[in-house]
């Protein structure tokens, strides 16, 4: 995965000589290719349907010249903007301008605060973007990319397109934004208070014949609440009531329908090219009954229900790969560092990988946090090729987060190269 600021605000490659050196080093380590975000805010930043692909063309040429392949992300979300982020790329200015007059085009929390990270799924089919729907905007962008970068598709430099489907490019609601003061392991908040999603909820409730179900739950706590502190998420709480089940099913269905619609258009734009979608690994509170943090993000996955099967089936319908994070995390280490979070990344990874494999789709993965040590690499290898899997199932690809000066330090790069060899199934010398 390339640095977030690989393409600068001037739409040129940042520090191309340094990048070229790193590419050559990756090639010697037998890395197959690199992944890069194609930021909507950079490419269509100034005017609707005025696309500037020049920086990406320069980058792709460099990648090809170094003999590497490309995984490209259609990034329809904001980059950075949190405390400590060194790169900040907002979504296009013309979209933000529309949002000044109509803030409901963005996700909104129960306090009425809007989040301009990405567009609410509520405007997927509403003509609020200067005469276009959000789906049309995404499609036009993808089609322009496919036409402009044709040579890189034809010579197989581009091997896969990952489609951004929400916050951080992941298929999820922006339920735990640091910009709103969220801190790990807070449960997050539901993000369905824009007028478009509220109207959708009202219609769904009335269709069920329950007009008193037209509002989101009022007892689901704050961003940094713990499940047990809320009436909704606590053990035996309202999440498992008739109303709770109705609301959570609606909330997750809206998310899955958004993914379904965007991927339909992606397959038209990128006909014949492998596409993928990324799902975030929300592993905190996994050991509780409600799985509150997952519910707030749109994954209807309490202890008594498999919330990832429906997502996997939706991806299978479009022939899309399932890209999942946090394969390097160990439950024991999480329990030591944050015992109160009741996290279980290993349990979550096991559940999600099996849901995807059962749906017959290919699964790729990436690490959630920086990883330079053998212990972390061994955990990734364990998940990439489960030794005892009777069907010999394994990940089709692993994307390392992220290319950096730290990774290129001699000891770190040596350890990384050893890991890449093992991923490729090659023998390594013990030391």
GUROGU-264796 format. One record per atom (N, C-alpha, C): x, y, z. Coordinates in steps of 0.2 Angstrom, whole numbers, plus 5000, padded with zeros to 4 digits. Layout:
N
XYZ;...
REM end
This chain:
431
500449945000;500050005000;500450065000;500350114995;500850174995;500650225000;501050265001;500850325006;500250365004;499850385008;499250425007;499350485002;499950515003;500150574999;500550564993;500550504991;500950484985;500850534979;500150554978;500050614973;499850674977;500250724976;500150784980;499550834977;499450884981;498850924979;498950964972;499550964970;499750984963;499650934958;499350874960;499250824955;499850794952;500450794955;501050764953;501250714958;501750664956;501950624961;502450654965;502350644972;502750674977;503450634977;503950674977;504650644977;504750574973;504750584966;504750524962;505350484962;505950524963;506650484964;506650434970;506350464975;506350414981;505950354980;505350374977;504850324976;505150264971;505450284966;505750244961;506250194965;506650224969;507150184973;506750124977;506250154980;505850104985;505550054980;505250074974;504950024970;505449964968;506049984966;506649944964;506749894970;506749924976;506949874982;506349824983;505749844982;505149804983;505249744977;505449764972;505449714966;506049664968;506549684971;507049634973;506849594979;506349614983;506049574988;505449534985;505349534979;504849494976;504149504977;504049574979;503349594980;503049604973;502449584973;502049584966;501849654963;501649694968;501449754966;501249804971;500949864970;500749914975;500049924974;499749954979;499049974980;499050054980;498650094977;498650164978;497950184978;497750234982;497150274982;497050324976;496550314973;496450374968;495950414971;496150474973;495750514977;495250554973;494650544975;494050584971;494250664972;494450684978;494550754979;495050784975;495550744973;496150764969;495950764961;495550714959;495450704952;494850744949;494350754953;493750784951;493650844956;494150874959;494150924964;493850984963;493951014957;493751084955;493051084952;492851044947;492251054944;491950984942;491350974942;491050914941;491250894934;491450824933;491550794927;492150824923;492550864927;493250884925;493750844929;494050794925;494450744929;495250764927;495650764932;496350764930;496750704933;496850664928;497250594930;497950604929;498250664928;498950664926;499450644931;499350654937;499750624942;499750554943;499150524942;499150454942;499450414936;499350454930;499650424924;500450424925;500750474928;501450484929;501650424934;501250414939;501350364944;501350294941;500850274937;500750214934;501250194930;501550244926;502050234921;502650214925;502850244931;503350224935;503350154938;502750134940;502550074943;502750014937;502450034931;502549984926;503249974924;503650034924;504350034922;504749994927;504549984933;504949954938;504649874938;504249854934;504049784933;503549764939;503149814942;502649794947;501949804944;501549774948;500749774946;500449824950;499849834949;499449894952;498749864954;498549884960;497949874963;497749944965;497149974961;496950044962;496250044966;496250094971;495650104974;495350164972;494650154970;494250214969;494050244975;494350294978;494250324984;493850384985;493150364986;492650414986;492550444993;493050444997;493050475004;493650525005;493550555011;494050605013;494650565015;495250595014;495850565017;496150605023;496250575028;496450605034;495950655037;496250705041;495850755044;495750735052;496050685054;496050665061;496650695064;496750695071;497350725074;497850675073;498450705071;499050665069;499150645062;498650655058;498650635051;499150695047;499550665043;500050715040;499750725033;499250695031;498950705024;498250715025;497950775021;497250785022;497050805015;496550765012;496250775005;495550765006;495150825006;494450825007;494150795001;493450785001;493150764995;493050824991;492850824984;492850884980;492550944983;492851004982;492651064984;491951084982;491751064976;491051074973;490551034977;490750974979;490250934983;490150974990;490750994993;490751025000;490251084999;490351124994;489951184993;489151164993;488951114989;488251094989;488051074997;488551045000;488351025007;488251085012;488551145010;488451205014;487651225014;487351215008;486651225007;486151165009;486451105008;486051045010;486550995014;486651015020;487050965024;486850895025;486250885023;485950815023;486250765018;486650795013;487050745009;487550705012;487750725019;488250695023;487950655028;488250605031;488050565037;487950615043;487450605047;487350645052;487250605058;487450625064;487350585070;486750615074;486650585080;486050605083;486050675086;486650705087;486650775089;486650825083;486550795077;486450845071;487050865068;487650835070;488250855068;488450815061;488550845056;488750815049;489450795049;489550745045;490250715044;490350715036;490850765034;490950775027;491450725024;491550665027;492050615025;491850585018;491150575018;490950545012;490150555012;489850535006;489150555005;488750495009;488150515012;487650465014;487450425009;487250365010;486950315005;486250345004;485950395008;485350415006;485250455000;485850474997;485850514991;486050474985;486150404986;486350364980;485850374974;485250384975;484750394969;484450454969;484650504973;484350574973;484750624969;484450664965;484850714961;485050774964;485550774969;485750824973;486450854971;486750824966;487450844965;487450874958;487150934958;487150974951;486850924946;486250904948;485850864943;486050794942;486550764946;486750694946;486550664953;486450604953;486450564959;487150544961;487250524967;487850494969;488150444965;487650394964;487850334960;488050354953;487750404950;488050434943;488650464944;488850504949;489450534950;490050474951;489850424955;490350374955;490450334949;489950324945;490050284939;490450334934;490250394933;490550434928;491350444930;491550444936;492250444938;492550374937;492250324938;492550254936;492650244929;492050264925;492150264918;492650304915;492750364917;493350404915;493950374916;494050344922;494650314924;494850254919;494350214918;494450154914;494650174907;494350234904;494550254898;495250284897;495350334902;495950364902;496550324903;496450264907;497050224909;497050154905;496750164899;496650094895;497250054894;497850094893;498450054891;498650014897;498550034903;498750004909;498349944911;497649944908;497249884909;497449834903;497649864897;497749814891;498449774893;498949814896;499549774897;499549744903;498949734907;498949704913;499349724919;499549794918;499849824924;499349834930;498749854928;498149854933;497849784933;497949754939;497649684940;496949684944;496849744948;496249744952;496049814953;495349824954;495049884956;494649874962;494849914968;494449904974;494049964974;493349954975;492850004975;492750034982;492850104983;492750134989;491950134991;491750104996;491050104998;490850135004;491250185007;491050215013;491650245016;491550255023;492150295027;492750255026;493350285025;493950255024;493950205018;493550215014;493550165008;493250105010;492950095016;492650025018;491950025018;491649965017;490949965017;490649965024;490550025027;490350035034;490150115034;489750125040;489550195042;490150225045;490150285045;490750325049;490550325056;490450275060;490150275066;490650285072;491350285070;491850305076;492350355073;492050415072;492550465069;492950505075;493650505074;494050535079;493850605079;493650635074;493550705073;492950725078;492550675080;491950695085;492150675092;492850655093;493050645100;493050565101;492850525096;492850455098;493550425099;493650385104;494250355106;494150275107;494650235105;494550165106;494550155113;494050105116;493650065112;492850085113;492750145111;492050175112;491650135107;490950125108;490550085104;490350125097;490450195097;490250235091;489450245092;489250285087;488550305086;488250285079;487550275079;487250265073;487250325069;487350325062;487450385058;486850385053;486250395055;485650385050;485250445051;485450505053;485050555055;484950615049;485250595044;485150645038;484450635036;484150685032;483350675031;483250625026;483750605022;483550555017;483550485020;483950465025;483950405028;483350405033;483250455036;482650455041;482050445037;481950475031;481350465027;481350385025;481850355024;481950285022;481650245028;481950265034;481750225040;480950235041;480750295040;480050305041;479550255037;479850255030;479450215025;479450135027;480050115030;480150045031;479750025037;479650075042;479250065048;478550065047;478350105042;477650115041;477450045036;477850025032;477749965028;477649905033;477949905039;477849855043;477249865048;476949925047;476349935051;476549965058;477149985059;477350015066;477550085065;477050135065;477350205064;477650225070;477650195076;478050215082;478850195081;478950155076;479650135075;480050175070;479750235069;480050275063;480750315065;480950305071;481550345074;482050295076;482750315075;483250275078;483250265085;483550215088;483550215096;483750275099;483450285105;483650345109;484150335115;484250265116;484550245122;485150205120;485550225115;486150185112;486750215114;486750265119;487350295122;487750345117;488350355119;488750405115;489350375112;489750415108;490350385105;490750345109;490850365115;491350335119;491050285125;490350275124;490050235129;490350155129;490150125134;490250045134;489650015133;489549955130;488949925129;488449925135;488849895141;488449885147;488149955150;488450005148;488150075150;487550095147;487350055142;486750085138;486150035138;485550055138;484950015138;484949975132;485150005126;485049965120;485549915119;486249925120;486749875119;486949825124;486649835131;486849795136;486549725135;486849675139;486649605138;485849605140;485449575135;484749575136;484449645134;484849685131;484549755130;484049755124;483949815122;483449825117;483649805110;484349795109;484549775102;484249715100;483949675105;483649605104;482949605105;482649665105;481949675105;481649675098;480949665098;480649665091;480849735087;480849785091;481049855087;481749855086;482149835091;482949835090;483049785083;482749735083;482949685077;482749725071;482149755071;481949785065;482349845063;482549885068;483049945066;483649915064;483949865067;484649845065;484649815058;484149775057;484049745050;484049795045;483649845046;483549905041;484249935040;484549955046;485149995046;485749955041;485749885043;486249855039;486049835032;485349835031;485149825024;485349885019;485249945022;485350005018;486150005016;486549985021;487249975019;487449925014;487149865014;487249815009;486949835003;486349865003;486049894996;486449944993;486849984997;487250034994;487849994991;488149954994;488649914991;488449874985;487849854985;487549814979;487549864973;487249924974;487149974969;487749994966;488250014970;488950044968;489249984964;489249924966;489649874963;489349854956;488649864956;488349854949;488649894944;488649964946;488950014941;489750004940;490049974945;490749964945;490949904939;490449854940;490549804935;490449824928;490049874927;489849904920;490449944918;490749984922;491350024921;491949984919;492049934923;492649894923;492549824920;492149814916;491949754913;492549704912;492549644914;493149604913;493749614918;493649664922;494249674927;494049654934;494449624937;494349594944;494149654949;493649654952;493449714957;493449684964;493549724969;493549704976;493249754980;493049734986;492749784991;493049774998;493149825002;493449815008;492949825014;493049775019;492649775025;493049785031;492949835035;493349845041;493249795047;493849785050;493849735055;493749765062;493049765064;492849795070;492849745076;493449735079;493549675083;493349695091;493249755092;493149775100;492449765101;492349735107;491649715110;491449655107;491849615103;491649555100;491449505105;491749505111;491649455116;490949465120;490649525118;489949535121;489349505117;488849505120;488249475116;488049525110;488049585111;487749635106;488249645101;488949645102;489449665097;489249745095;489149785100;488949855099;489349895094;489949885094;490349925089;490249905082;490149845081;489949815074;489249845072;488749835077;488049865075;488049935073;488449975077;488450045075;488750065068;489250015066;489550025059;489149995054;488549965056;488149935050;488249855049;488649825053;488649755053;488249725058;487649695056;487149665060;487449595063;487849595067;488249535069;488249525077;487649525080;487649505087;487849435088;487949405094;488149345095;487749285092;487049305092;486649255089;486449255082;486849295078;486749305071;487349315067;487449285061;488049295057;487849355052;488149415054;488049475050;488549485044;488949435043;489449445037;489249405031;488849355032;488549305027;488249345021;487849395023;487449435018;487849475014;488449505018;488849545014;489249505009;489449445011;489849405007;489449375001;488749365002;488349344996;488249404992;488249464994;488149524990;488749534986;489349524989;489949524985;490049474980;489749414981;489749354977;489349364971;488849404972;488349414966;488749454961;489249494963;489649544958;490349514957;490449454959;491149424958;491649464961;491549504966;492049544969;492349504975;493049524976;493449494981;493249524988;493349494993;493149515000;493849535003;493949605004;494649625007;494449635014;494849605019;494749615026;495349635029;495249675035;495849695038;495949655045;496449675048;496649655055;496849585056;497149555051;497349485051;498049475055;498349535057;498949525061;498849525068;498249545070;498149555077;497949495081;498249495087;498149435092;497749455097;497249405099;496749415104;497049425111;497549385112;497949395119;498249455119;498549485114;498949545115;498449605116;497849595112;497349645113;497049645121;496949585123;496749575130;497249615135;497849605134;498349635138;498349715138;498349735131;498349815130;497749845132;497149815131;496449845132;495949795135;496149775141;495649715143;494949735143;494849805144;494149825145;493749825138;494149815132;493749815126;493449755124;493649695128;493349635126;493349615119;493949635116;494049625109;494249545107;494149525101;494349465099;494449465091;495049495089;495149495082;495249425079;495449385082;495549315079;494949285078;494449285083;493749265082;493449295076;493449365076;493149395070;493449375063;494149375063;494449355057;494149285055;494149235059;493949165058;493249175055;492749205059;492049215056;492049245049;492349295048;492249335042;492549295036;493149265037;493549225032;493049165030;492749135035;492349075033;491649095030;491449155032;490849175028;490949195021;491549225020;491749235013;491849175009;492249125012;492449065008;491749025007;491349025012;490648985011;490249015005;490349085004;489949114998;490349104992;490949064992;491249054986;491649104983;491849154987;492249214984;492949214986;493349244983;494049254985;494149304990;494649294995;494749335000;495449365000;495449425001;496149465002;496149495008;496749515010;496749545017;497349595017;497349635023;497849685024;497949685032;498449715034;498549725042;498249795044;498049795050;497649855052;498149905055;498649885058;499149925061;499849915058;500349955059;501049945057;501349885059;501649845055;501949785057;502649775055;503149765059;503849755057;504149695060;503749655065;504049605069;503849535066;504249485067;504149415065;503449385068;503349405074;502749375077;502149405073;502049465072;501549495068;501449455061;502049455058;502149415051;501849345051;502049315057;501849245057;501149235058;500849285062;500049285062;499749295056;500049335052;499749355045;499749285041;500349255041;500449195037;499949135040;499849135046;499349085049;498649095046;498449155045;497849175042;497849165035;498349185032;498349175024;498349105022;498649065025;498648995023;498448945029;497848945032;497648905038;497948835037;498348815041;498648745040;498148685040;497648695045;497248635046;496648635042;496548685037;495948695033;495848635029;495348595030;495248535026;495148545018;494948605016;494848615009;495448655006;495948665010;496548705007;496348775005;495848805009;495748875007;496248925010;496348975006;496849025008;496749095005;497049145007;496949215005;497249214998;496949254993;497249264986;497749314986;497749364991;498249414991;498249444998;498849474999;498949515005;499249585003;498949635006;499249705005;499549725011;500149745011;500449765017;500449845018;500249865024;500149935026;500749955030;501149995028;501150035021;501850045019;502050065013;502750075011;502950145015;503550145018;503750195022;504450195023;504750255025;505450255027;505650205032;505150195037;505250145043;505350075040;504950055035;504949985032;505649975029;505950035026;506550025022;507150025026;507150035032;507750025037;507949955036;508649945036;508949875034;508649815038;508549825045;508349765048;507549755047;507149805046;506449795045;506349765038;506749795033;506649765026;506849695025;507349675029;507649605029;507049565031;506749585037;506249545040;505649535035;505449595032;504949605027;505049555021;505649555019;505849515013;505749445014;505949425021;505849355023;505149335023;504649385025;503949365026;503649365019;503849405014;503649395007;503749335004;504449305005;504649245003;504149185005;504049195012;503549135015;502849145012;502649205011;501949215008;501949175001;502449184997;502549154991;502649074991;502749054997;502848984998;503548954997;503949004997;504648984996;505048975003;505548925003;505848915009;506348975011;506448985018;506849035020;507349005025;507949035026;508449005031;508249025038;508248975042;508148995049;508749035052;508549085057;509049115060;508949125067;
REM end
